[in-house]
Amino acid sequence: MLCLGLSGGLDKVYENTVGPQNTFMHDGAAVLVQDGRVLAAVEEERLNRIKHSNKFPGRAIRYCLATAGVQLGDLDRIAFYATETYCNAMLESMFASQPKANIPLDAKLLLRTLLAQEFGTEVDASRLSFVGHHQAHAVSAFAMSGFEESLVLSIDGGGDFLSGILAVGSGTEVRQLEAFPEQNSLGLFYLETIRYLGYGLFDEYKVMGLAPYGDPAVYRKLFEQFYELHPNGGYRVCLEGIGPTLLRNIQPRKKGMPFTQQHRDVSASLQEALERIVFHLLRHHREATGLKRLCLAGGVAHNCTMNGKLLYSGLFEDIFVQPAAHDAGCALGAALMMSDEVGRPAPRERLKEVYWGPDLASEHELEQELKAWAGHLEVERCDDVAGRAADWMASGAVIGWVQGRSEFGPRALGNRSILADPRPAANKDRINAMVKKREGYRPFAPSVLEEDAPDYFELPNGAREFPFMNFVVRVRQSKRDLLGAITHVDGTARLQTVSCNSNPTYWALINEFKKRTGIPVLLNTSFNNNAEPIVDTIADAVATFLTTELDGLVVGPFLIKKRTATLEDWSALAVSLPPYASLHRVRSFTAPDRQETVSQIRTNASAGDGLRISDDLFDLLMRVEGEGVLGHLLDVVTSNMARREALVTELRGLWEQRRIQLRPSTRLASTAATKQRSRDDRHAMNMA
């Protein structure tokens, strides 16, 4: 039996309808399950390149169907990650905010229409279901845990008019014990606070990383005004009081401004408050039910610091955190719920890996695509990429590493990763500044050979397997100075253990690094920059490689370095606008007493997202129909060499921000490859 689970929005990538509430309809994904086992799963953001995509997951569905070799009509059940009542309420809210918009008010009809438009197949209404949001979260965790029985906690910002549920999982059943209303949302509690630290939705993990730099005692009494702990594990949060109270007691930080010690202390107090509430809740229900195991899901379950403290506390003998705990994981839960409903429950096995996304192309296809970048890339095929990549890193290089199928969820687990030597503390600063282009305090995670993990990290309860970076653990005191790039300020790290059985390619790379350095650990962070989701395809990887300060790239069996590209090489590329980008000319204040017409490029419907570009570049991009060869477009706009170079530089800046796309032109790629072969032949003759 084939069951498809979906999460995400109900409009297409090029449509700019008014979005629903921020706490719902994001993190689009599709997951295909056959008889309770996952065949394929991918987040829509990996494919449409929109972070936390709130669009209909059409590409993700296509990938899942193609992987299984089936058509939409072959599916037994399709499930969406929220109740029909809630979805209809969201559609009514959207219509109320923009009554002239063409927004259907029937969620099932809208979903069936979208599927018919995308796949040319009418889906019978009896095969289409809407499931409880938090029930999907809970099932996604318990069904993958391998537990016969456990407590299950789902907590996030909101969904289905709730902010979470507590349940008991037993056999194949997840039975709800308690539901938490939206006004008691721990996700919104965190979000409402971080607004005064210059952060917003999807930035919660940044504050989790900032918290160890602060002292929770400074604002402990202040934060105790924001929540109450009640008997029997109950609690209440006071969302409405957070803003006014913080404004009276701290200097709010604006986005991009420096952090003060005040901001660090608020982060620490917030993190402590979250942990106190969750421990209070779980401690009671652990005692009341006698259950010794715990499953976690929902966006708040991505708080790895909290998870680590739960593990060290000994409150539970074992804890399983669903690695895609955010809303994309609801697509997994929805698919599993349908599979169980038709009599094919998930087997009771512990989840070991989530390499469920698109695979790399064939070696021949990889080679052809890399050759098309001949003016920009120096490519070498190698039978020992693990050994050579380990040599690069041992010599100080920071590399991109792309192998096999991509990971499902928000973390690169060794198949779409940026990797480096974990020892020099300077690597952390370098990667934050020059590659990820993010705040310097942000920590990086270690990947360690599973068999060596206890020698470097204090693993609680005798645990040895941490394959998903779900827990912050303590680095052994004797190893903290040695592992300077991955040890956080409080002596901890967000750990991934790597098994030879689950990912032999990545295990072999770390082992080769160990042979050269004696260290069975690598610094691992997701392969992306600050403007994009994690890369998925070779095209994504090349784009990120060429727009960051990475030293090398390894894709399949190929070792890749950068060439110094000429203006001619850049002019040979094709330029296009991604489906989510648009061009505008608007009247704008450029000084307090001056208005003028300016050119902008936007990546959503909001004028506030507009980035000013030169009028010459606006004219060039307006000439693009689908895509255009950059050199031909430059010929139309200007013949002045200095202006051409300036336009190419401006385009490269937009490419770095993913507001435009650059790729080899199919018409010119073969010519560029021929020129490069000739250049290489001349170089070889000169060397001879």
C-alpha positions as CSV (number, residue, x, y, z in Angstrom):
1,M,0.0,0.0,0.0
2,L,1.3,3.4,-1.0
3,C,0.6,6.4,1.2
4,L,1.7,10.0,0.6
5,G,2.0,12.6,3.3
6,L,2.1,16.3,2.6
7,S,3.0,19.5,4.5
8,G,3.3,23.1,3.2
9,G,1.1,25.7,1.6
10,L,-1.8,25.8,-0.8
11,D,-0.4,28.1,-3.5
12,K,2.2,27.7,-6.2
13,V,5.8,29.0,-6.1
14,Y,5.1,31.8,-8.6
15,E,1.9,32.9,-6.9
16,N,2.1,35.7,-4.4
17,T,-1.2,35.4,-2.5
18,V,-1.4,36.7,1.1
19,G,0.2,34.2,3.4
20,P,-1.7,32.6,6.3
21,Q,-0.6,32.9,10.0
22,N,3.1,32.6,10.4
23,T,2.9,29.6,12.7
24,F,1.3,27.5,10.0
25,M,1.8,26.5,6.3
26,H,5.5,26.4,6.1
27,D,8.2,23.7,5.8
28,G,6.5,22.0,2.8
29,A,7.5,18.4,2.2
30,A,6.3,15.1,0.7
31,V,6.9,11.7,2.1
32,L,6.0,8.4,0.3
33,V,5.5,5.3,2.4
34,Q,5.0,1.7,1.3
35,D,3.6,-0.7,3.8
36,G,4.9,1.5,6.7
37,R,8.4,2.0,5.3
38,V,9.7,5.2,3.8
39,L,10.6,5.0,0.1
40,A,11.3,8.7,-0.5
41,A,11.1,12.0,1.3
42,V,12.2,15.5,0.6
43,E,11.5,19.1,1.7
44,E,10.1,21.4,-1.0
45,E,12.7,24.0,-0.1
46,R,15.5,21.7,-1.3
47,L,13.9,21.8,-4.8
48,N,12.3,25.2,-5.2
49,R,15.2,26.9,-3.2
50,I,12.9,28.9,-0.9
51,K,13.8,28.6,2.7
52,H,11.0,27.1,4.9
53,S,8.9,27.0,1.7
54,N,5.2,27.8,2.4
55,K,4.3,26.7,-1.2
56,F,2.5,23.6,-2.5
57,P,5.0,20.8,-2.4
58,G,4.6,19.9,-6.1
59,R,8.2,19.2,-6.9
60,A,8.6,17.1,-3.7
61,I,5.6,15.0,-4.8
62,R,7.1,14.5,-8.2
63,Y,10.3,13.3,-6.7
64,C,8.6,10.8,-4.5
65,L,6.5,9.4,-7.4
66,A,9.5,9.1,-9.7
67,T,11.6,7.4,-7.0
68,A,8.9,4.7,-6.6
69,G,8.2,4.6,-10.4
70,V,4.5,5.3,-9.9
71,Q,1.9,7.8,-10.9
72,L,-0.4,9.9,-8.6
73,G,-3.3,7.6,-9.5
74,D,-1.4,4.6,-8.1
75,L,-1.4,6.0,-4.6
76,D,-3.8,4.4,-2.1
77,R,-4.0,7.4,0.2
78,I,-2.9,11.0,0.4
79,A,-2.9,13.0,3.6
80,F,-2.4,16.7,4.4
81,Y,-0.9,17.7,7.8
82,A,-3.8,19.6,9.4
83,T,-7.5,19.1,10.0
84,E,-9.9,20.2,7.3
85,T,-11.6,22.5,9.7
86,Y,-8.3,24.3,10.5
87,C,-7.3,24.6,6.8
88,N,-10.7,26.1,6.0
89,A,-10.3,28.6,8.8
90,M,-6.9,29.6,7.4
91,L,-8.4,30.1,3.9
92,E,-11.1,32.3,5.4
93,S,-8.5,34.3,7.2
94,M,-6.6,34.8,3.9
95,F,-9.8,35.8,2.1
96,A,-10.7,38.3,4.9
97,S,-7.3,40.0,4.6
98,Q,-7.6,40.3,0.8
99,P,-11.2,39.8,-0.3
100,K,-10.4,40.5,-4.0
101,A,-8.0,37.5,-4.2
102,N,-9.3,34.4,-5.9
103,I,-9.0,32.1,-2.8
104,P,-11.3,29.1,-2.6
105,L,-12.7,28.5,0.9
106,D,-12.8,24.7,0.6
107,A,-9.5,23.1,1.5
108,K,-10.2,19.7,0.1
109,L,-11.4,21.1,-3.2
110,L,-8.4,23.4,-3.4
111,L,-6.0,20.5,-2.7
112,R,-7.7,18.3,-5.3
113,T,-7.5,21.1,-7.8
114,L,-3.8,21.7,-7.2
115,L,-3.1,18.0,-7.6
116,A,-5.1,17.8,-10.8
117,Q,-3.3,20.9,-12.2
118,E,0.1,19.6,-11.4
119,F,-0.4,15.9,-12.4
120,G,-3.3,15.9,-14.8
121,T,-5.1,13.3,-12.6
122,E,-8.3,13.7,-10.6
123,V,-7.9,12.4,-7.1
124,D,-11.0,10.8,-5.7
125,A,-12.1,12.6,-2.5
126,S,-12.2,9.3,-0.6
127,R,-8.5,8.9,-1.0
128,L,-7.7,12.3,0.3
129,S,-7.5,12.9,4.1
130,F,-6.7,15.7,6.5
131,V,-5.0,14.6,9.8
132,G,-4.4,16.3,13.1
133,H,-1.3,18.4,13.0
134,H,0.0,17.4,16.4
135,Q,-1.1,13.8,16.0
136,A,1.0,13.7,12.9
137,H,4.0,15.1,14.8
138,A,3.5,12.5,17.6
139,V,3.1,9.6,15.2
140,S,6.2,10.6,13.2
141,A,8.2,10.3,16.4
142,F,6.7,7.2,18.1
143,A,6.5,5.1,14.9
144,M,10.2,5.7,14.2
145,S,11.4,5.2,17.7
146,G,11.4,1.4,17.9
147,F,9.7,1.7,21.3
148,E,6.8,-0.6,22.2
149,E,5.6,2.0,24.7
150,S,6.5,5.6,25.6
151,L,5.4,9.1,26.5
152,V,5.1,11.3,23.4
153,L,5.3,15.1,23.5
154,S,4.6,17.3,20.5
155,I,5.3,21.0,21.1
156,D,5.6,23.9,18.6
157,G,4.3,27.3,17.7
158,G,0.8,26.2,16.7
159,G,-1.4,24.2,14.4
160,D,-5.0,23.0,14.5
161,F,-5.8,25.7,17.2
162,L,-3.3,24.0,19.5
163,S,0.4,24.3,20.5
164,G,1.0,20.7,21.3
165,I,-0.2,17.4,22.8
166,L,1.0,14.9,25.3
167,A,0.2,11.3,24.4
168,V,1.0,7.7,25.2
169,G,2.4,5.5,22.4
170,S,1.7,1.8,22.7
171,G,2.0,-0.8,20.0
172,T,0.8,1.1,16.9
173,E,-1.5,3.4,18.7
174,V,-0.8,7.0,19.9
175,R,-3.4,8.0,22.4
176,Q,-3.7,11.7,23.5
177,L,-3.6,12.5,27.2
178,E,-3.6,16.2,27.1
179,A,-3.7,19.1,24.6
180,F,-2.1,22.5,25.0
181,P,-4.0,25.6,23.7
182,E,-2.4,28.1,21.5
183,Q,-2.3,30.7,24.3
184,N,0.1,28.4,26.1
185,S,2.4,27.9,23.1
186,L,6.0,27.3,24.1
187,G,7.0,28.0,20.5
188,L,5.4,31.4,20.6
189,F,6.8,32.0,24.1
190,Y,10.3,31.7,22.6
191,L,9.4,33.6,19.4
192,E,7.8,36.5,21.2
193,T,10.9,37.0,23.3
194,I,13.5,36.8,20.5
195,R,11.7,39.6,18.7
196,Y,13.4,41.9,21.2
197,L,16.8,40.3,20.3
198,G,16.5,41.2,16.7
199,Y,15.3,37.8,15.6
200,G,12.1,36.4,14.2
201,L,10.4,33.2,13.0
202,F,12.9,30.4,12.2
203,D,15.7,32.1,14.2
204,E,15.0,30.3,17.4
205,Y,18.0,28.0,17.1
206,K,20.3,31.1,16.8
207,V,19.2,32.2,20.3
208,M,19.7,28.7,21.6
209,G,23.3,29.1,20.5
210,L,23.6,32.5,22.1
211,A,22.3,31.5,25.5
212,P,25.5,29.9,26.8
213,Y,27.2,33.3,26.6
214,G,24.7,34.7,29.2
215,D,23.8,34.3,32.8
216,P,20.2,33.1,33.3
217,A,20.1,34.4,36.9
218,V,20.2,38.0,35.7
219,Y,16.6,38.0,34.3
220,R,15.3,34.8,36.1
221,K,12.8,36.8,38.3
222,L,11.7,38.8,35.2
223,F,11.0,35.6,33.2
224,E,9.1,34.1,36.1
225,Q,6.5,36.8,35.4
226,F,5.9,35.2,32.0
227,Y,4.8,31.7,33.1
228,E,3.2,29.8,35.9
229,L,3.8,26.2,36.9
230,H,0.6,24.5,38.1
231,P,0.0,21.2,39.9
232,N,0.0,17.9,38.0
233,G,2.4,19.2,35.3
234,G,0.2,22.0,34.2
235,Y,1.6,25.4,33.1
236,R,0.5,28.7,31.7
237,V,2.5,31.2,29.7
238,C,1.7,34.9,29.6
239,L,2.5,35.9,26.0
240,E,0.8,39.3,26.3
241,G,3.1,40.5,29.0
242,I,6.5,39.7,27.4
243,G,6.8,42.7,25.1
244,P,5.9,45.5,27.5
245,T,8.0,44.0,30.3
246,L,11.1,43.5,28.2
247,L,10.8,47.1,26.8
248,R,10.9,48.4,30.3
249,N,13.9,46.4,31.4
250,I,16.2,46.0,28.4
251,Q,17.4,47.9,25.3
252,P,15.9,45.9,22.4
253,R,18.3,44.9,19.7
254,K,17.6,45.7,16.1
255,K,18.5,43.2,13.4
256,G,22.1,43.5,12.4
257,M,23.1,45.5,15.5
258,P,25.8,44.2,17.9
259,F,24.8,42.0,20.9
260,T,25.2,43.4,24.4
261,Q,25.5,41.3,27.6
262,Q,21.9,42.2,28.2
263,H,20.9,40.3,25.1
264,R,23.0,37.3,26.0
265,D,21.5,37.2,29.5
266,V,18.0,37.4,28.1
267,S,18.8,34.5,25.8
268,A,20.1,32.5,28.8
269,S,17.0,33.3,30.9
270,L,14.7,32.4,28.1
271,Q,16.4,29.0,27.5
272,E,16.2,28.3,31.2
273,A,12.5,29.2,31.4
274,L,11.7,26.8,28.5
275,E,13.6,24.0,30.2
276,R,11.9,24.6,33.5
277,I,8.4,24.4,32.0
278,V,9.2,21.2,29.9
279,F,10.8,19.5,32.8
280,H,7.9,20.3,35.1
281,L,5.4,18.9,32.5
282,L,7.4,15.7,31.8
283,R,8.4,15.0,35.4
284,H,4.8,14.8,36.5
285,H,3.7,12.6,33.6
286,R,6.7,10.3,33.9
287,E,5.7,9.6,37.5
288,A,1.9,9.4,36.7
289,T,2.3,6.9,33.8
290,G,5.4,5.0,34.9
291,L,6.7,5.2,31.3
292,K,10.4,5.1,31.1
293,R,10.9,6.3,27.5
294,L,10.1,9.5,25.7
295,C,9.5,10.6,22.1
296,L,9.7,14.3,21.1
297,A,8.5,16.1,18.0
298,G,7.4,19.6,17.0
299,G,9.5,22.6,16.3
300,V,10.5,23.0,20.0
301,A,12.0,19.5,19.9
302,H,14.7,21.0,17.7
303,N,16.0,22.7,20.9
304,C,19.0,20.4,21.2
305,T,20.2,22.0,24.4
306,M,16.9,21.1,26.2
307,N,17.1,17.6,24.7
308,G,20.6,17.1,26.0
309,K,19.6,18.2,29.5
310,L,16.7,15.8,29.5
311,L,19.0,13.0,28.5
312,Y,21.6,13.8,31.2
313,S,18.8,14.1,33.8
314,G,18.1,10.4,33.9
315,L,14.4,11.2,34.0
316,F,13.9,8.7,31.1
317,E,15.9,5.7,30.2
318,D,15.8,6.5,26.5
319,I,14.7,9.5,24.4
320,F,14.0,9.5,20.7
321,V,13.7,12.9,18.9
322,Q,12.3,12.7,15.3
323,P,15.1,14.3,13.3
324,A,12.7,16.3,11.1
325,A,10.8,17.5,14.2
326,H,9.6,20.7,12.5
327,D,6.5,20.8,10.3
328,A,8.1,18.9,7.4
329,G,8.1,15.9,9.7
330,C,4.3,16.1,9.8
331,A,4.4,14.8,6.2
332,L,6.1,11.7,7.5
333,G,3.5,11.4,10.3
334,A,0.6,11.9,8.0
335,A,1.9,9.2,5.6
336,L,2.4,6.8,8.5
337,M,-1.0,7.5,9.9
338,M,-2.6,6.6,6.5
339,S,-0.5,3.4,6.2
340,D,-1.6,2.3,9.7
341,E,-5.2,3.1,8.8
342,V,-5.1,0.7,5.8
343,G,-3.5,-2.0,7.9
344,R,0.2,-1.5,7.1
345,P,1.7,0.1,10.3
346,A,5.4,1.0,10.4
347,P,7.6,-1.8,11.7
348,R,8.8,-1.3,15.3
349,E,12.4,-0.5,14.4
350,R,14.6,2.4,15.6
351,L,15.3,4.9,12.8
352,K,19.0,4.7,11.8
353,E,19.2,7.1,8.9
354,V,17.2,9.6,6.8
355,Y,19.0,9.5,3.4
356,W,15.6,9.6,1.6
357,G,16.1,12.6,-0.7
358,P,17.2,12.8,-4.4
359,D,20.3,10.9,-5.3
360,L,23.2,12.3,-7.3
361,A,23.1,11.9,-11.0
362,S,25.1,9.2,-12.7
363,E,28.9,9.6,-13.0
364,H,28.6,10.4,-16.7
365,E,25.9,13.1,-16.0
366,L,28.0,14.6,-13.2
367,E,31.0,14.8,-15.5
368,Q,29.0,16.5,-18.3
369,E,27.6,19.1,-15.9
370,L,31.0,19.9,-14.4
371,K,32.6,20.2,-17.8
372,A,30.0,22.8,-18.7
373,W,31.6,25.0,-16.0
374,A,35.0,24.6,-17.6
375,G,35.9,28.2,-17.4
376,H,35.2,28.3,-13.6
377,L,36.1,24.9,-12.3
378,E,39.1,22.6,-12.4
379,V,37.9,19.1,-12.2
380,E,39.7,15.8,-11.5
381,R,38.2,12.3,-11.2
382,C,39.7,10.3,-8.4
383,D,39.3,6.7,-7.2
384,D,40.2,7.8,-3.6
385,V,38.1,10.9,-2.9
386,A,38.0,10.1,0.8
387,G,41.8,10.1,1.1
388,R,42.3,13.2,-1.0
389,A,39.6,15.1,0.8
390,A,41.1,14.1,4.1
391,D,44.5,15.5,2.8
392,W,42.8,18.8,1.9
393,M,41.2,19.2,5.4
394,A,44.3,18.1,7.3
395,S,46.1,20.9,5.4
396,G,43.6,23.5,6.4
397,A,41.0,23.4,3.6
398,V,37.3,23.9,4.2
399,I,35.4,21.8,1.6
400,G,31.9,21.0,0.3
401,W,31.0,17.3,0.3
402,V,28.2,15.9,-1.8
403,Q,27.5,12.2,-1.9
404,G,24.5,9.8,-2.4
405,R,20.9,10.7,-1.5
406,S,20.2,13.9,0.4
407,E,19.1,14.0,4.0
408,F,15.5,14.5,5.0
409,G,15.2,17.3,7.5
410,P,17.0,20.5,8.5
411,R,20.5,19.1,9.1
412,A,23.2,17.9,6.8
413,L,24.3,14.5,8.0
414,G,27.3,13.9,5.8
415,N,25.8,13.8,2.3
416,R,25.3,17.6,1.8
417,S,27.9,19.0,4.2
418,I,30.6,21.6,4.6
419,L,33.5,19.9,6.4
420,A,36.7,21.0,8.0
421,D,39.3,20.1,10.6
422,P,37.6,20.4,14.0
423,R,40.8,21.4,15.9
424,P,41.7,25.0,15.0
425,A,39.3,27.4,16.8
426,A,39.9,29.8,13.9
427,N,38.0,27.5,11.6
428,K,34.8,28.4,13.4
429,D,35.3,32.1,12.8
430,R,36.4,31.6,9.2
431,I,33.4,29.5,8.2
432,N,30.9,31.8,10.0
433,A,32.4,34.9,8.3
434,M,33.4,33.7,4.9
435,V,31.3,30.7,4.0
436,K,28.0,30.8,6.0
437,K,28.1,34.6,6.3
438,R,26.4,34.5,9.7
439,E,26.9,35.6,13.4
440,G,30.3,34.8,14.7
441,Y,29.1,33.2,18.0
442,R,27.2,30.4,16.2
443,P,28.6,26.9,17.0
444,F,29.3,24.1,14.6
445,A,28.6,20.4,15.1
446,P,31.1,17.5,15.2
447,S,30.7,14.3,13.3
448,V,32.6,11.5,15.0
449,L,33.1,7.8,14.2
450,E,30.5,6.0,16.3
451,E,33.1,3.6,17.9
452,D,35.3,6.5,19.0
453,A,32.5,8.8,20.4
454,P,32.9,7.8,24.1
455,D,36.6,8.8,24.0
456,Y,35.8,12.4,23.0
457,F,32.3,13.1,24.5
458,E,30.5,12.4,27.8
459,L,27.6,10.2,26.6
460,P,24.8,9.8,29.2
461,N,23.2,6.5,30.1
462,G,25.7,4.5,28.2
463,A,24.3,5.7,24.8
464,R,26.5,5.4,21.8
465,E,24.3,6.3,18.8
466,F,23.5,10.0,18.1
467,P,23.0,9.9,14.3
468,F,20.8,13.0,13.9
469,M,22.4,16.0,15.8
470,N,19.4,16.1,18.1
471,F,21.3,16.4,21.4
472,V,23.8,18.8,22.8
473,V,26.3,16.7,24.9
474,R,29.4,17.6,26.9
475,V,32.8,17.4,25.2
476,R,35.3,15.6,27.5
477,Q,37.3,18.2,29.5
478,S,40.6,16.7,28.2
479,K,39.4,17.2,24.5
480,R,37.9,20.7,24.6
481,D,41.1,22.6,23.8
482,L,41.9,20.0,21.1
483,L,38.5,20.3,19.4
484,G,38.5,24.1,19.4
485,A,36.3,24.6,16.3
486,I,33.4,22.5,17.5
487,T,33.4,23.0,21.3
488,H,30.9,25.7,22.3
489,V,31.7,28.3,25.0
490,D,30.0,26.1,27.6
491,G,32.1,23.0,26.7
492,T,29.3,21.3,24.7
493,A,28.7,20.2,21.2
494,R,25.7,19.1,19.1
495,L,26.8,15.6,18.3
496,Q,26.5,13.3,15.3
497,T,27.8,9.8,15.5
498,V,28.6,8.2,12.1
499,S,28.0,4.4,11.6
500,C,29.8,2.4,9.0
501,N,26.6,0.6,8.3
502,S,24.4,3.7,7.9
503,N,26.8,5.8,5.8
504,P,29.9,3.9,4.8
505,T,31.1,6.7,2.5
506,Y,31.0,9.4,5.2
507,W,32.5,7.0,7.7
508,A,35.4,6.3,5.4
509,L,36.1,10.0,5.0
510,I,36.3,10.5,8.8
511,N,38.4,7.4,9.1
512,E,40.9,8.7,6.5
513,F,41.1,12.0,8.4
514,K,41.7,10.0,11.6
515,K,44.6,8.1,9.8
516,R,46.3,11.4,9.0
517,T,45.7,13.3,12.2
518,G,44.7,10.8,14.9
519,I,41.4,12.6,15.3
520,P,38.2,10.7,14.3
521,V,36.1,13.9,14.2
522,L,35.2,16.4,11.5
523,L,33.5,19.8,11.8
524,N,30.2,19.4,9.9
525,T,27.7,22.1,8.9
526,S,25.0,22.2,6.3
527,F,26.1,22.9,2.7
528,N,24.5,26.3,2.1
529,N,25.1,30.0,2.6
530,N,22.9,32.4,4.6
531,A,20.5,33.0,1.7
532,E,19.5,29.5,0.7
533,P,18.4,26.1,1.9
534,I,20.8,23.2,2.0
535,V,22.0,22.2,-1.5
536,D,20.4,19.2,-3.1
537,T,21.7,18.9,-6.7
538,I,25.2,19.3,-8.2
539,A,24.0,22.6,-9.7
540,D,23.1,23.8,-6.2
541,A,26.5,22.7,-5.0
542,V,28.4,24.4,-7.7
543,A,26.5,27.7,-7.2
544,T,27.3,27.7,-3.5
545,F,30.9,26.7,-4.1
546,L,31.4,29.6,-6.5
547,T,29.6,32.1,-4.2
548,T,31.4,31.3,-0.9
549,E,35.1,31.1,0.2
550,L,35.1,27.3,0.2
551,D,38.5,25.9,-0.8
552,G,37.4,22.7,-2.5
553,L,34.4,20.7,-3.5
554,V,33.9,16.9,-3.7
555,V,31.0,15.6,-5.7
556,G,30.7,11.8,-6.2
557,P,34.2,10.8,-7.4
558,F,35.2,14.3,-8.6
559,L,37.6,16.7,-6.8
560,I,36.9,20.3,-7.8
561,K,38.8,23.5,-7.4
562,K,38.1,27.0,-8.6
563,R,39.6,28.7,-11.6
564,T,40.1,32.4,-12.0
565,A,37.2,33.1,-14.5
566,T,37.5,35.8,-17.1
567,L,34.9,38.3,-18.2
568,E,34.5,36.0,-21.3
569,D,33.8,33.0,-19.0
570,W,31.1,34.9,-17.0
571,S,29.6,36.2,-20.3
572,A,29.1,32.6,-21.5
573,L,26.7,31.8,-18.7
574,A,23.0,32.0,-18.9
575,V,21.0,34.3,-16.6
576,S,17.5,33.8,-15.4
577,L,15.1,34.8,-12.7
578,P,13.9,32.1,-10.3
579,P,10.1,31.7,-10.1
580,Y,9.9,33.5,-6.8
581,A,11.7,36.7,-8.0
582,S,10.2,39.7,-9.8
583,L,11.4,43.1,-11.1
584,H,9.9,46.4,-10.1
585,R,10.3,50.1,-10.8
586,V,8.9,52.2,-7.9
587,R,8.9,55.7,-6.6
588,S,10.9,55.8,-3.4
589,F,12.5,58.3,-1.0
590,T,16.2,58.3,-1.5
591,A,16.7,61.2,0.9
592,P,14.4,62.8,3.5
593,D,13.3,65.5,0.9
594,R,13.8,63.6,-2.3
595,Q,11.9,61.0,-4.2
596,E,13.0,59.2,-7.4
597,T,12.2,56.2,-9.5
598,V,14.3,53.3,-8.5
599,S,14.8,49.7,-9.8
600,Q,14.3,46.7,-7.5
601,I,14.3,43.0,-7.5
602,R,12.1,41.2,-5.0
603,T,11.8,37.6,-3.8
604,N,8.3,37.9,-2.3
605,A,5.3,40.0,-2.6
606,S,6.4,42.6,-0.1
607,A,7.9,45.9,-1.2
608,G,10.0,45.7,2.0
609,D,11.9,42.8,0.5
610,G,13.0,44.9,-2.5
611,L,16.7,45.2,-3.2
612,R,17.8,48.2,-5.2
613,I,19.6,47.4,-8.4
614,S,21.1,49.6,-11.1
615,D,18.9,50.8,-14.0
616,D,21.3,49.1,-16.5
617,L,20.9,45.8,-14.7
618,F,17.1,46.2,-14.5
619,D,17.1,46.8,-18.3
620,L,19.2,43.8,-18.9
621,L,17.1,41.5,-16.7
622,M,13.9,42.8,-18.3
623,R,15.2,41.4,-21.6
624,V,15.4,37.9,-20.2
625,E,12.7,35.6,-21.5
626,G,13.1,32.3,-19.7
627,E,16.8,32.6,-19.7
628,G,19.4,34.6,-21.8
629,V,23.0,34.3,-22.5
630,L,24.7,37.0,-20.5
631,G,27.1,38.0,-23.2
632,H,24.3,38.6,-25.7
633,L,22.4,40.6,-23.2
634,L,25.4,42.7,-22.4
635,D,25.9,43.4,-26.1
636,V,22.4,44.9,-26.2
637,V,22.8,47.0,-23.1
638,T,26.4,48.4,-23.5
639,S,29.6,48.0,-25.4
640,N,31.6,49.8,-22.7
641,M,34.0,47.3,-21.1
642,A,34.0,49.0,-17.7
643,R,30.2,49.0,-17.6
644,R,30.1,45.3,-18.7
645,E,32.4,44.4,-15.9
646,A,30.4,46.4,-13.4
647,L,27.2,44.6,-14.5
648,V,28.8,41.2,-14.2
649,T,30.0,42.1,-10.7
650,E,26.5,43.3,-9.7
651,L,24.9,40.1,-11.1
652,R,27.4,38.0,-9.2
653,G,26.2,39.8,-6.0
654,L,22.6,39.0,-6.8
655,W,23.6,35.3,-7.5
656,E,25.2,35.1,-4.1
657,Q,21.9,36.2,-2.6
658,R,20.0,33.7,-4.9
659,R,17.9,36.5,-6.4
660,I,19.0,35.5,-9.9
661,Q,20.3,32.2,-11.3
662,L,23.5,31.7,-13.4
663,R,24.4,28.5,-15.1
664,P,26.2,27.3,-18.2
665,S,24.4,28.1,-21.4
666,T,23.5,25.0,-23.3
667,R,24.4,26.8,-26.5
668,L,27.8,27.9,-25.3
669,A,28.8,25.2,-22.8
670,S,30.3,22.9,-25.5
671,T,32.4,25.7,-26.9
672,A,33.7,26.6,-23.4
673,A,34.6,23.0,-22.7
674,T,36.5,22.8,-26.1
675,K,38.4,26.0,-25.2
676,Q,39.2,24.6,-21.8
677,R,40.5,21.4,-23.2
678,S,42.7,23.3,-25.6
679,R,44.0,25.5,-22.7
680,D,44.8,22.3,-20.7
681,D,46.5,20.7,-23.6
682,R,48.7,23.8,-24.1
683,H,49.5,23.8,-20.4
684,A,50.5,20.1,-20.5
685,M,52.8,20.7,-23.5
686,N,54.5,23.6,-21.8
687,M,55.1,21.5,-18.7
688,A,56.6,18.8,-20.9
